[in-house]
Amino acid sequence: MLVRLVYASRAKATLTPAQFEDILAVSRRNNPANGITGVLCTNTFIFLQMLEGGRKEVSETYNRIARDPRHHDVQLLHFEEIMARKFADWSMGKVSFDRLNMAVLLKHSAKAVLDPYAVSGAVSVALIEELMQTAAVS
Ligand SMILES: Cc1cc2nc3c(=O)[nH]c(=O)nc-3n(C[C@H](O)[C@H](O)[C@H](O)COP(=O)(O)O)c2cc1C
């Protein structure tokens, strides 16, 4: 039973680039063992993350992430059962926002700013998909 979950959160003001790299490193260490794949988009203020994998593993990972004190205002945007993963290749891909990605943001929202709190979950899913196709993922 595969599921896809998308949430948004706000980084703690004190989050440094090094701490962000730590989050990615831990994700890339834990997720393969849990069969989790996905992508983490950030402009350093806001996180938009998609998790895909088994229902139990995605639930456990999301609950662990939601308790993490490095971010707050964690809001569940989207949850669905799926037939196949969109991002099977990424234990946790990273998309950072730069000028190149602004056009993709504008396509899906009123302003060229990452604000998943202001759009529907479906729009956030579409945004992530398009970013994965057009943006530099690392
Ligand atoms: C925005 C954000 C995204 C995260 N994504 C993941 C993730 O995909 N997988 C994961 O295992 N931990 C993720 N974490 C870290 C978890 O909250 C938690 O610190 C970590 O899973 C603990 O792992 P450990 O017990 O191996 O140290 C994330 C944390 C934040 C703040």
The ligand as an ORCA input file, in Angstrom:
! r2SCAN-3c Opt
* xyz 0 1
  C      11.835     20.114      7.062
  C      12.309     18.798      7.591
  C      12.296     17.670      6.765
  C      12.732     16.443      7.239
  N      12.678     15.347      6.419
  C      13.042     14.125      6.907
  C      12.928     12.959      6.097
  O      12.533     13.000      4.921
  N      13.302     11.779      6.647
  C      13.779     11.669      7.936
  O      14.098     10.565      8.358
  N      13.902     12.771      8.704
  C      13.556     13.983      8.231
  N      13.687     15.105      9.018
  C      14.361     14.956     10.331
  C      13.434     14.393     11.399
  O      12.624     15.422     11.915
  C      14.256     13.792     12.542
  O      15.148     14.750     13.063
  C      15.064     12.606     12.074
  O      14.286     11.727     11.295
  C      15.649     11.839     13.287
  O      16.459     10.830     12.785
  P      17.499     10.068     13.726
  O      16.666      9.456     14.831
  O      18.101      9.047     12.802
  O      18.481     11.098     14.202
  C      13.242     16.338      8.565
  C      13.243     17.470      9.392
  C      12.792     18.692      8.913
  C      12.813     19.898      9.811
*
